[in-house]
Amino acid sequence: MASFSELAAVLDIVDPSLLLFRLRLERCRGCPGRQLEALWRAYLASFVLNLPSTNALVRRLEDDSALRVLCGFSEKLPHRTTFNRFIQRLSHFPVLVEIALANLTEEIRELLPDFGRVLAVDSTTVRTHGNPNRKVLSDPEASWTAKNSPRSKGKDGKEWHYGYKVHAVCDADYGLPVGLITTTAKRNDSPWLPRVIEHSKAFLPWLKPGAVIADRGYDAESNSCYLYENGVAAIIHIRETRKSKGKGEVHSLDGRPICMGGQPMEFIETNIYKGHRYTCPAGGCDLRDSMSTGIRHCDFETWEHPSSNLRFFSWIPRHTKTWKDLYAKRQSIERMFKGMKQSRRLEGHCVRGLRQIRLHALMSTISFQATALVKIGTGQEADMRWMVRRVV
Ligand SMILES: [Zn+2]
């Protein structure tokens, strides 16, 4: 739980001026312009304080005069419906909320110069408040998705979620958000890798990652192609297919070519023109050729250029320690999602509909990012990465 001084610092570090300017242009009944900033601060505080709903926020404000003052409510506290109406209106301007997030990310980048160098991509589900079991669906935009889970109690070994999916990019060294897109839950993850990276670049034009890490759900020719063409090393786990389990595959799952004798070949060196050199581990296996009963030898060595098979090859070969160390950083995004769910209200809401969930996910991300920025900015000379990991 955030301390009061930390909460105050978080509320001050987020700049909502563009958003409030836009909202002031269309004053509506019951939402006085001079209270807009206080409503914004209270809404943001509800994420930092990890409150489960807007009702909980209003109750907290009624009981906590210090919080009321911190948010800037000088007069009577607005009615609960005013808060809901404010959130409704805010959800019409997601781009302006994303700009507020991008401003925070920009500040983080100034403090952490290598921020955005290694990225991790993944998705997480966010429930809807709508009920899937009604005859008339209360949230027609929500949908079901299944995830393989060893912890699942169901017969199919799957965990089912109803609602939405947040596709996100984070910095894999610091575990901090870079960008996100919210969709209905049933969307397949794979096509969202280039989209969420391009979406992040639109808000952060300086973003030029050297490597992108993703699990096997993102293993696709199109993703490898996209990353290769952008000069980014793809650190993506290979999806095991029936074909790759059987014989006749020309590459092992760790991306090494297989020689004619069926052995995964040994990596020797990398040449920027020719690619990676591999040799047969047995020094050229002997093969008895059934047609002529003669003895053939397999190729002693082969060159594999990354562009010849983008899914398997990369300038950082899969079987190297560098590749494995990078892949291990994928945990950063899982940790980020966990932090947002456990302490930044990502699942704590009573809203439904894509637009509302999109705003909710953005606010959770903003509060996460702002807390990190406050912690980094207070400049304790401790190991920055270690500190950031413990932010939330
Ligand atoms: Zn061989």
Residues whose N, C-alpha, C, O or C-beta is under 5 A from the ligand:
A	BS01	ZN	C259 M260 G261 C280 G284 C285 C298 D299
